Amino acid sequence: MSNSSSKQEKNMAMLDRSDERVTHSDSLSGALKAFIGRIRSGDLGMLPVALGLIIISTVFSILNPVFLAPGNLVNLLFDSATVGFLALGVVCVLLLGEIDLSIGSMSGLASALFGVLWVNMGWSIGMAVLAALIFGAAVGAVYAWLFNRMGMPSFVATLAGLLALLGLQLYVLGTTGSINLPYDSVVVQFGQIMVMPDWFSYLVALLPGIVMLIVGANMRSRRIAASLSTEPLSTLLLRAGVLTAGLAFAAYYLNLGRGVPWIFGLFVVMTMLLNYALKRTKWGRSVFAVGGNREAARRSGINVKAIYVSCFMLCSTFATLGGILAASRLASASQQAGTGDVNLNAIAAAVIGGTSLFGGRGSAWSALLGVIVIQSISNGLTLLNLSSSLRYMITGGVLAIAVIVDSLARRSRVSHGRA
């Protein structure tokens, strides 16, 4: 009897604590406390990059008011999309705790393949794009094979790939060194000119808030039915309202200029699809599990080698797509495509956006936010007529700060986990 009463008392105590959690979370103050608690535990989320964007925008707008002009922001979005696709691919391999140093060369080779197949050999646009994407996926499969079968570190494998792909790019382009794409083609128009109609941009601005409300309400009802703590309805409505208002104002402001670029819209759609795959599918949960602890993931039944194959193939495929869109943006494929700081900017964008170099933490949205930070710095310094040397140094400093924040947050999470 004493054991039975003791168990009942423990169960009642657990229910009391559960009710207390529900009560605390079912208010704005409770949600605020939970948010502060996550920050203290090292779960910073998108907070650092959001603060960084505010600081960058404030500084550059003071130094040159043109920075926040609608026309300049539209150009910034055009430029962000091409590098953004490379950053999306980097997120996939960084979540595993690996790296791909060849994405810049892969994008340059993709632009060369696309230009040769379409312009020189007369292939259709669709077939040229498909052939380049298949080649890019094959390159990623080779990296995964070297990693899984040969035990070659991804750093070494992709560094070798960087040199090999660069040489192949030069070979494909031949003695001319560049191929001009027809300016009146839909490809070039898509990369340089095409923007959404005003009404469509406003419609797109409303969709994320509506989806947030539907998904949040569904999750909230399920957690209430399971007697679990849940987000207060007022907080959900506030978040959806703030998001909708922010996106609607952004659409309005960009429409004062040329409008919202279709190429950036494609980038956002791909970001949403990848984020859904990472957060809502078995494959995505496996990626985070492998990045968090490879051996534990293997013992739990996850096909670790298949996860590496999929992520390396996705990374090279996104780099290929980014290279094709970069060619459309420049209306040419040349030996300079994919060189310079393209490679490091894509990696820096993913890290600055919040994807951990240590694996197991990040999201597709980090690529979007990070690339906007990178391009904002580049755009702002260009408006100030400052040299490229300063751009490299400032970008390097921002990357170093992002890695430091990531390391400190990781240390904080470890210490709280031990506590």
C-alpha positions in Angstrom: 0.0 0.0 0.0 2.8 2.4 0.9 4.5 1.8 -2.5 1.2 2.4 -4.3 0.5 5.6 -2.4 4.1 6.8 -3.1 3.6 6.2 -6.8 0.3 8.1 -6.8 2.0 11.0 -5.0 4.8 11.0 -7.6 2.3 10.9 -10.5 0.3 13.8 -8.9 3.4 15.8 -8.6 4.3 15.2 -12.2 0.8 16.3 -13.3 1.1 19.4 -11.2 4.4 20.3 -12.8 2.9 19.6 -16.2 -0.1 21.8 -15.5 2.3 24.5 -14.3 4.3 24.3 -17.6 1.1 24.7 -19.6 0.0 27.6 -17.5 3.4 29.4 -17.8 3.6 28.8 -21.6 0.0 29.9 -22.2 0.8 33.6 -21.9 2.9 36.2 -23.6 5.1 36.5 -20.5 5.6 32.8 -20.4 6.6 32.8 -24.1 9.0 35.6 -23.4 10.6 33.8 -20.5 11.0 30.7 -22.7 12.6 32.8 -25.4 15.1 34.3 -22.9 15.8 30.8 -21.5 16.6 29.5 -25.0 19.1 32.4 -25.5 20.7 31.7 -22.1 21.1 28.1 -23.0 22.9 28.9 -26.2 20.0 28.5 -28.7 20.4 31.9 -30.4 18.5 30.9 -33.6 18.4 33.7 -36.1 18.9 36.5 -33.5 22.6 37.2 -34.3 22.1 37.5 -38.1 18.9 39.7 -37.6 20.9 42.1 -35.4 23.7 42.0 -37.9 21.4 43.0 -40.7 20.0 45.9 -38.6 23.5 47.2 -37.8 24.7 46.8 -41.4 21.6 48.6 -42.8 21.8 51.4 -40.3 25.5 52.1 -40.9 25.4 52.0 -44.7 22.2 54.0 -44.9 23.9 56.7 -42.8 27.0 56.7 -44.9 25.0 56.6 -48.2 21.2 56.9 -48.2 21.1 55.2 -51.6 21.8 51.9 -49.9 18.1 51.5 -48.7 16.7 53.0 -51.9 14.1 50.5 -53.5 16.1 50.2 -56.8 19.3 49.3 -54.9 17.6 46.7 -52.8 16.1 45.1 -55.9 19.6 44.8 -57.4 20.8 43.4 -54.1 18.2 40.6 -54.3 19.1 39.8 -57.9 22.8 39.3 -56.8 21.9 37.4 -53.7 19.9 34.7 -55.5 22.9 33.2 -57.5 25.2 32.9 -54.4 22.2 31.8 -52.3 21.8 28.6 -54.2 25.4 27.7 -53.5 24.8 28.5 -49.8 21.8 26.1 -49.8 24.0 23.3 -50.9 26.7 24.1 -48.3 24.0 24.0 -45.6 23.4 20.3 -46.5 27.0 19.2 -46.0 27.7 21.5 -43.0 24.8 19.9 -41.1 26.8 16.7 -41.4 29.9 18.4 -40.0 31.6 18.2 -43.4 32.6 20.8 -46.1 32.6 21.2 -49.9 35.3 23.5 -51.1 34.6 23.0 -54.8 31.1 24.7 -55.1 32.6 27.7 -56.7 34.4 25.7 -59.4 31.3 23.5 -59.8 29.2 26.6 -60.5 31.8 27.9 -63.0 31.9 24.6 -64.8 28.1 24.4 -64.8 27.9 27.8 -66.5 30.5 26.6 -69.1 28.6 23.4 -69.8 25.3 25.2 -70.1 26.8 27.8 -72.5 28.5 25.2 -74.7 25.5 22.9 -74.9 23.0 25.6 -75.5 24.8 28.2 -77.6 27.6 26.3 -79.4 25.9 22.9 -79.8 22.3 24.0 -80.3 20.7 22.0 -77.5 17.4 23.3 -76.1 17.6 25.3 -72.9 15.8 22.5 -70.9 18.1 19.8 -72.1 21.3 21.9 -71.5 20.1 22.6 -67.9 19.2 19.0 -67.3 22.6 17.7 -68.5 24.4 20.2 -66.3 22.4 19.2 -63.3 23.0 15.5 -63.9 26.7 16.1 -64.1 26.7 18.2 -60.9 24.8 15.4 -59.1 27.4 12.9 -60.4 30.2 15.0 -59.0 28.6 15.0 -55.6 28.2 11.2 -55.8 32.0 10.9 -56.4 32.7 13.0 -53.3 30.5 10.7 -51.3 32.1 7.6 -52.7 35.6 8.9 -51.8 34.3 9.7 -48.3 32.4 6.5 -47.7 34.6 3.9 -49.4 38.0 5.4 -49.4 37.8 7.2 -46.1 39.0 10.4 -47.7 38.2 13.6 -45.7 35.7 15.8 -47.4 38.1 18.7 -47.1 40.7 16.9 -49.2 38.3 15.3 -51.6 36.5 18.6 -52.5 39.8 20.5 -52.6 41.0 18.1 -55.2 37.7 18.5 -56.9 38.1 22.3 -56.9 41.3 22.0 -59.0 39.9 19.3 -61.3 36.6 21.1 -62.0 38.5 24.4 -62.6 40.7 22.6 -65.2 37.7 21.0 -66.8 36.0 24.4 -67.0 39.0 25.9 -68.9 39.0 22.9 -71.2 35.3 23.1 -72.0 35.4 26.8 -72.8 38.4 26.3 -75.0 40.6 29.0 -76.5 37.9 31.6 -76.6 37.6 31.7 -72.8 34.0 32.9 -72.8 30.6 32.4 -74.4 28.0 35.1 -74.7 24.4 34.1 -74.0 21.6 35.7 -76.2 20.5 38.8 -74.4 16.9 38.5 -75.7 16.6 34.9 -74.4 14.3 34.1 -71.5 17.2 32.8 -69.5 19.0 36.1 -69.5 15.8 38.1 -69.0 15.1 35.9 -66.0 18.5 36.6 -64.5 18.5 40.3 -65.2 15.1 41.9 -65.7 12.1 39.8 -64.9 10.1 40.8 -61.8 6.8 39.8 -60.3 3.6 41.7 -60.9 2.7 43.9 -58.0 -0.4 42.0 -57.2 1.4 38.7 -57.2 4.1 39.9 -54.9 1.5 41.0 -52.3 -0.2 37.7 -52.6 3.1 35.9 -52.0 3.7 38.2 -49.0 0.4 37.0 -47.4 1.0 33.2 -47.8 3.8 32.7 -45.2 1.6 34.2 -42.4 -1.4 32.1 -43.4 0.7 29.0 -43.5 2.2 29.9 -40.1 -1.3 30.2 -38.6 -2.6 27.0 -40.1 0.5 24.9 -39.1 0.7 26.6 -35.7 -3.0 26.1 -34.9 -2.8 22.5 -35.9 0.3 21.8 -33.8 -1.3 23.7 -30.9 -4.4 21.6 -30.9 -2.4 18.4 -31.1 -0.3 19.4 -28.1 -3.3 20.5 -26.1 -5.0 17.1 -26.8 -1.8 15.4 -25.5 -1.7 17.6 -22.4 1.6 19.2 -23.4 2.7 22.7 -23.0 1.9 24.8 -26.0 2.4 28.2 -27.5 -0.2 30.8 -26.5 -2.7 31.7 -29.2 -1.9 35.4 -28.8 1.8 34.7 -29.5 1.0 32.7 -32.6 -1.3 35.5 -33.9 1.4 38.1 -33.0 4.1 36.2 -34.9 1.9 35.7 -37.9 0.8 39.3 -37.9 4.3 40.7 -37.6 5.6 38.4 -40.4 2.7 39.3 -42.7 3.1 43.0 -42.1 6.9 42.9 -42.6 6.6 41.0 -45.9 3.8 43.1 -47.2 5.8 46.3 -46.5 8.9 44.7 -48.1 6.8 43.9 -51.2 5.4 47.5 -51.3 8.8 49.0 -50.9 10.4 46.9 -53.6 7.5 47.7 -55.9 8.5 51.3 -55.6 11.5 50.3 -57.6 11.5 47.6 -60.2 9.7 45.0 -58.1 10.5 41.6 -56.6 12.8 39.6 -58.8 11.6 36.2 -60.0 15.0 34.8 -59.6 14.9 35.7 -55.9 11.4 34.2 -55.7 12.8 30.9 -57.0 15.6 31.0 -54.4 13.0 31.5 -51.6 10.9 28.6 -52.9 13.9 26.3 -53.0 14.8 27.5 -49.5 11.3 26.6 -48.3 11.4 23.2 -49.9 14.8 22.3 -48.4 13.7 23.6 -45.0 10.6 21.4 -45.2 12.7 18.4 -46.1 15.1 19.0 -43.3 12.5 19.7 -40.6 9.5 17.6 -41.6 10.8 14.4 -43.2 12.6 11.3 -42.0 15.5 12.1 -44.3 15.9 15.5 -42.6 15.8 14.1 -39.1 18.4 11.6 -40.2 20.7 14.4 -41.5 20.6 16.1 -38.1 21.1 12.8 -36.3 24.2 12.0 -38.4 25.6 15.5 -37.9 25.0 15.4 -34.1 26.5 11.9 -33.6 27.4 9.7 -36.5 27.9 6.5 -34.5 24.7 6.9 -32.5 22.8 7.5 -35.7 24.3 4.3 -37.2 23.4 2.3 -34.2 19.8 3.6 -34.3 19.4 2.1 -37.8 20.0 5.1 -40.0 21.8 4.4 -43.3 24.6 6.9 -42.7 26.4 6.3 -46.0 23.2 7.0 -47.9 22.7 10.3 -46.0 26.2 11.4 -47.0 25.6 10.5 -50.6 22.3 12.5 -50.6 23.8 15.6 -49.0 26.9 15.7 -51.2 24.8 15.3 -54.3 22.4 18.0 -53.2 25.3 20.3 -52.6 26.8 19.9 -56.0 23.4 20.1 -57.7 22.6 23.4 -56.0 26.0 24.7 -57.0 25.3 23.7 -60.6 21.9 25.5 -60.5 23.6 28.5 -59.0 26.2 28.5 -61.8 23.5 28.4 -64.5 21.7 31.3 -62.9 24.9 33.2 -62.5 25.5 32.8 -66.2 22.0 34.1 -66.9 22.7 37.1 -64.6 25.9 38.0 -66.4 24.6 36.9 -69.9 27.9 35.0 -70.4 29.9 31.9 -69.3 33.6 32.7 -68.9 36.8 31.5 -67.2 36.2 33.9 -64.3 32.8 32.3 -63.4 32.9 30.7 -60.0 36.4 32.1 -59.2 37.3 34.9 -56.8 35.3 35.0 -53.6 32.2 33.1 -54.8 33.3 29.9 -53.1 34.0 31.5 -49.7 31.0 33.8 -49.8 28.7 30.9 -50.1 30.3 29.1 -47.2 30.4 32.3 -45.2 26.7 32.9 -45.9 25.7 29.5 -44.5 27.8 30.0 -41.4 26.9 33.6 -40.8 23.2 32.7 -41.2 23.5 30.3 -38.3 24.4 26.8 -39.6 27.0 25.3 -37.3 30.4 24.2 -38.5 30.3 21.4 -36.0 27.3 19.8 -37.6 23.8 18.9 -36.3 22.4 22.5 -36.1 21.2 24.9 -38.7 18.4 25.4 -41.3 17.9 26.3 -44.9 16.8 29.8 -43.8 20.4 30.4 -42.6 21.5 30.4 -46.3 18.9 33.1 -47.2 19.7 35.4 -44.3 23.4 34.8 -44.5 23.7 35.6 -48.2 21.7 38.8 -47.7 24.3 39.8 -45.0 27.2 39.0 -47.4 25.7 40.8 -50.3 24.7 43.8 -48.2 28.3 44.3 -47.1 29.5 44.0 -50.7 26.8 46.3 -52.0 27.3 48.9 -49.3 31.1 49.0 -49.8 30.6 49.3 -53.5 28.3 52.3 -53.1 31.0 53.9 -50.9 33.6 53.3 -53.7 35.8 51.4 -51.3 38.4 48.9 -52.5 37.9 45.2 -52.7 40.6 44.7 -50.0 38.3 46.3 -47.4 35.4 44.1 -48.6 37.5 41.0 -48.1 38.7 42.1 -44.7 35.2 43.1 -43.4 33.6 39.9 -44.7 36.4 37.9 -43.1 35.8 39.7 -39.8 32.0 39.1 -39.9 32.7 35.4 -40.6 35.1 35.2 -37.7 32.5 36.8 -35.4 29.9 34.3 -36.6 32.1 31.3 -35.9 33.0 32.8 -32.4 29.3 33.2 -31.6 28.6 29.6 -32.8 31.5 28.2 -30.7 30.3 30.1 -27.6 26.7 29.0 -28.1 27.8 25.4 -28.5 29.8 25.7 -25.3 26.8 27.1 -23.5 24.6 24.3 -24.7 27.1 21.7 -23.5 27.4 23.3 -20.1 23.6 23.6 -19.7 23.2 20.0 -20.8 25.7 18.9 -18.1 23.9 21.0 -15.5 
